[in-house]
Structures are given as C-alpha cells and as structure tokens.
Amino acid sequence: MSLDITIQLGDEDLEHFIEAMRKAQAKAAGMAADAITSAASRLLVDVPKVKVPAFIRDRLEKLDTMIQLVKDEGYGLPDEDRQRVLSCLAYFSDPHDIIPDSVPVIGFLDDAIMIELCVRELRPEIEAYSDFVLYRNQEATRRGVDPASLRTQRVDWLETRRQEAHENMRRRRRDGYGGGGWQPTLFRMR
C-alpha cells in the first residue's frame, strides 16, 4: 500500500528554510568549492547506512546532480553560475542542519525539502547540464569514447554544445525570473 502526502510550505515555513540556508552559507563563506562539494557528498555516503523512505532517496539523487554540475570540468560551468550552485550546496555541507540526519525515518526530511527548493532555484542550470550530459554521452558512444573520460576534459567536438548549454541556461533563468512572478529566495546574486 502506498500513500500520497502533500506538503505545502507557506511563507513562514519558507522563511524558516531561507534562514537555515543563510546560516549555512555564512558558515561556508570561507570554504573552498571542493570542501563544499565534498561535505555535501558525505550526505550521499551516509544515506545507505540508514533506511530512508523512497521519496527522500529520490531527492538525494538530485543532490548528486548539483554536485556533479560543479565538479564536472568537461562542462566547465562559468564562475558566476558555479557560485549559484555552491550557494545552494552550502546547506548540505553543514552537518548540523534542521533535523539531525541520525533521526530514524525523518532525519533526511529537511534535506529532501531543501533539495526541492534548490532544484527549483537551479532549474535552468540543472536542465542545461542534463541536456549537455545527454548529448556528451550519446556522442561519446557514437565516437567510441568512454563518456566518463570526458568529465575531466574538454574536447573540440563538445565545445559548441557546451556554450549552447550555458546560453540556454542563462535564457531559461532570464525568462523564468523576468515574468514578474517567482524570484530566487535561497540566495541573492550580489
């Protein structure tokens, strides 16, 4: 038997998560990008050690995508955009988040909620990266190259596609914010 549960976060609820994100970002302010991604990656290492519900496990997979978005040298995310992603990952680099991960069943609930909020804010970045990775994998297979070897290098045949992905990311972000509706809440670009 499965059960659908919907969680609706109001403005006060969101403010609680925004404040938690701001505190995490302040703590991570002096950390190098590698330290932030390594700390966030530890969360993924800890998950198999405890039993978590499938809906939380699904969201944690999205965290891995955000980490790879920063670490993938073949994609070469521009610095300004890289900082946006690192700003979101800052929350996951703090072992003292809202609900301690060691609490059975719900310890990763706050992480899952924060991942959803981050994915919403980083949708243009994630979509552009996913498009690029799909193309890279297809082309690598077609050319008889191991796609994993391309994560740490740039090759000429991918450069145009990489630039297109970055431009699509900026367009999606501009179109998403420019409609007068939703604005980023977890971090502000200065």
C-alpha positions, 0 to 999 in steps of 0.5 A: 500500500502506498500513500500520497502526502502533500506538503505545502510550505507557506511563507513562514515555513519558507522563511524558516528554510531561507534562514537555515540556508543563510546560516549555512552559507555564512558558515561556508563563506570561507570554504573552498568549492571542493570542501563544499562539494565534498561535505555535501557528498558525505550526505550521499555516503551516509544515506545507505547506512540508514533506511530512508523512505523512497521519496527522500532517496529520490531527492538525494539523487538530485543532490548528486546532480548539483554536485556533479554540475560543479565538479564536472570540468568537461562542462566547465560551468562559468564562475558566476553560475558555479557560485549559484550552485555552491550557494545552494550546496552550502546547506548540505555541507553543514552537518548540523542542519534542521533535523539531525540526519541520525533521526530514524525515518525523518532525519533526511526530511529537511534535506529532501525539502531543501533539495526541492527548493534548490532544484527549483532555484537551479532549474535552468542550470540543472536542465542545461547540464542534463541536456549537455550530459545527454548529448556528451554521452550519446556522442561519446558512444557514437565516437567510441569514447568512454563518456566518463573520460570526458568529465575531466576534459574538454574536447573540440567536438563538445565545445559548441554544445557546451556554450549552447548549454550555458546560453540556454541556461542563462535564457531559461533563468532570464525568462523564468525570473523576468515574468514578474512572478517567482524570484530566487529566495535561497540566495541573492546574486550580489 
